[in-house]
Amino acid sequence: MSESPLPLPRLSAPASRALAAAGITDLRQLDGTPEKDILALHGVGPSQLGVLRDAVSAAGLSLADPISRPPATGRNDNTAFLEAPGSPRRWIEALPTTRRVEDGLRLLEIFGEVTGEPPTMWGPSIVGYGTHHYVYDSGREGDTLRVGFSPRASAISLYGLLGAPGADALLATLGPHKTGTGCLYVTTLARIREPVLRELVAAAWAQPD
């Protein structure tokens, strides 16, 4: 019996095209590949190499001849996105529509129950749980929330839920949604399957910091 495919992680459009042009459609094809060879593909930059490196490692595989990554210094280069004072519950309760308030309060319960962490505000309109210090291969680093949400006017934005192993399979059963760079969008909680959302939050929360 053939092994189940190991799909590539979610990548930028140029990186996806570069790998497709090279005939790479499965993570196993990258096992043992020198990192410099992947970086040589037109469209694969340091950040996308990092995404591939993490996905290969999560699958129990490895790339060869790793390129040195910049050491973390602990600084925050993204000073425009910081934890902010204020009560997430009070902020949600002051939202202008019933749908946003109800969905926001339910998300407070879901994320709180799954993570076991208290919520904090990130900027003026995002509720976050936990913190994560990142270092890009470019050397840029900073702090961000691990998972979170924002019940916006047009859709609910859900953060940090796309990169965990098994996330794509869960998304296939979630219900109507869209995805962007690092963000999942749903119009309202009533249109998606809450147990699947809980699984997505749990999988993302279980990822190493």
DRENLOKE-118750 format. One record per residue (C-alpha): residue number from 0; x, y, z. Coordinates in steps of 0.2 Angstrom, whole numbers, plus 5000, padded with zeros to 4 digits. Layout:
<nodes>
  nr    x    y    z
 NUM    X    Y    Z
...
</nodes>
This chain:
<nodes>
  nr    x    y    z
   0 5000 5000 5000
   1 5007 5017 4995
   2 5010 5030 5008
   3 4998 5044 5010
   4 5004 5060 5002
   5 5012 5073 5013
   6 5006 5090 5005
   7 5016 5105 5005
   8 5012 5119 5018
   9 5003 5135 5013
  10 5016 5145 5004
  11 5016 5162 4994
  12 5010 5161 4976
  13 5028 5163 4969
  14 5035 5150 4980
  15 5021 5138 4976
  16 5024 5141 4957
  17 5043 5138 4959
  18 5040 5121 4968
  19 5027 5116 4955
  20 5039 5120 4941
  21 5052 5109 4949
  22 5040 5095 4950
  23 5039 5096 4970
  24 5022 5092 4976
  25 5025 5081 4992
  26 5036 5085 5007
  27 5045 5068 5005
  28 5053 5075 4989
  29 5062 5088 5000
  30 5069 5075 5013
  31 5088 5077 5012
  32 5088 5091 5000
  33 5101 5105 5003
  34 5093 5121 5009
  35 5103 5131 4996
  36 5095 5121 4982
  37 5078 5126 4988
  38 5083 5144 4990
  39 5090 5144 4973
  40 5072 5141 4965
  41 5066 5158 4959
  42 5052 5163 4970
  43 5057 5154 4986
  44 5065 5167 4998
  45 5071 5165 5016
  46 5054 5167 5024
  47 5047 5153 5013
  48 5062 5142 5015
  49 5058 5144 5034
  50 5040 5138 5031
  51 5046 5123 5022
  52 5059 5119 5035
  53 5046 5119 5048
  54 5034 5108 5038
  55 5048 5096 5034
  56 5053 5095 5052
  57 5035 5093 5058
  58 5033 5078 5046
  59 5048 5069 5054
  60 5060 5073 5039
  61 5074 5085 5037
  62 5083 5096 5024
  63 5101 5095 5022
  64 5115 5107 5024
  65 5105 5120 5034
  66 5109 5138 5031
  67 5113 5147 5047
  68 5098 5157 5054
  69 5101 5173 5063
  70 5101 5171 5082
  71 5087 5179 5092
  72 5091 5195 5102
  73 5074 5197 5110
  74 5071 5214 5102
  75 5055 5218 5094
  76 5056 5226 5077
  77 5037 5227 5075
  78 5033 5241 5087
  79 5016 5245 5078
  80 5009 5228 5085
  81 5010 5227 5103
  82 5000 5220 5118
  83 4988 5234 5123
  84 4979 5239 5139
  85 4960 5236 5141
  86 4948 5223 5144
  87 4944 5211 5129
  88 4926 5208 5135
  89 4922 5226 5137
  90 4929 5230 5120
  91 4918 5216 5112
  92 4903 5221 5122
  93 4905 5239 5115
  94 4905 5233 5097
  95 4891 5241 5086
  96 4881 5226 5080
  97 4873 5211 5089
  98 4881 5198 5078
  99 4899 5205 5082
 100 4895 5205 5100
 101 4888 5188 5101
 102 4901 5180 5090
 103 4915 5189 5100
 104 4909 5183 5117
 105 4907 5165 5110
 106 4925 5166 5104
 107 4931 5172 5121
 108 4924 5156 5128
 109 4930 5145 5114
 110 4948 5151 5114
 111 4949 5153 5133
 112 4943 5135 5136
 113 4955 5128 5123
 114 4970 5138 5128
 115 4967 5140 5147
 116 4975 5157 5145
 117 4967 5174 5149
 118 4964 5185 5134
 119 4973 5202 5130
 120 4971 5216 5118
 121 4984 5217 5104
 122 4982 5234 5096
 123 4965 5242 5096
 124 4955 5227 5088
 125 4963 5210 5091
 126 4960 5198 5105
 127 4975 5187 5108
 128 4981 5172 5118
 129 4999 5169 5123
 130 5014 5177 5115
 131 5027 5171 5102
 132 5044 5178 5098
 133 5048 5175 5080
 134 5065 5177 5070
 135 5064 5178 5051
 136 5078 5171 5041
 137 5081 5190 5036
 138 5085 5194 5054
 139 5069 5203 5057
 140 5061 5198 5074
 141 5047 5203 5085
 142 5033 5197 5097
 143 5016 5192 5092
 144 5001 5183 5099
 145 5000 5164 5097
 146 4982 5163 5092
 147 4968 5176 5092
 148 4953 5183 5084
 149 4944 5199 5079
 150 4925 5200 5075
 151 4926 5213 5061
 152 4912 5221 5052
 153 4914 5211 5036
 154 4920 5194 5044
 155 4928 5186 5059
 156 4947 5186 5057
 157 4955 5171 5066
 158 4974 5172 5069
 159 4988 5158 5070
 160 4977 5144 5065
 161 4984 5139 5048
 162 5001 5132 5051
 163 4998 5117 5062
 164 5000 5100 5056
 165 4983 5094 5050
 166 4976 5111 5048
 167 4972 5109 5030
 168 4962 5093 5033
 169 4952 5102 5047
 170 4948 5117 5036
 171 4940 5105 5023
 172 4927 5101 5036
 173 4926 5118 5044
 174 4912 5126 5033
 175 4913 5142 5022
 176 4929 5151 5025
 177 4943 5161 5016
 178 4961 5161 5020
 179 4974 5175 5018
 180 4992 5177 5024
 181 4992 5169 5041
 182 4974 5173 5043
 183 4957 5163 5042
 184 4941 5172 5039
 185 4923 5167 5042
 186 4908 5177 5040
 187 4899 5171 5056
 188 4901 5157 5069
 189 4883 5151 5064
 190 4890 5145 5047
 191 4905 5135 5053
 192 4907 5119 5064
 193 4912 5124 5081
 194 4920 5107 5085
 195 4932 5109 5070
 196 4936 5127 5075
 197 4941 5120 5093
 198 4952 5107 5085
 199 4961 5121 5074
 200 4964 5131 5090
 201 4970 5116 5100
 202 4982 5111 5086
 203 4989 5129 5084
 204 4991 5131 5103
 205 5000 5114 5104
 206 5013 5120 5092
 207 5030 5124 5100
 208 5033 5142 5104
</nodes>
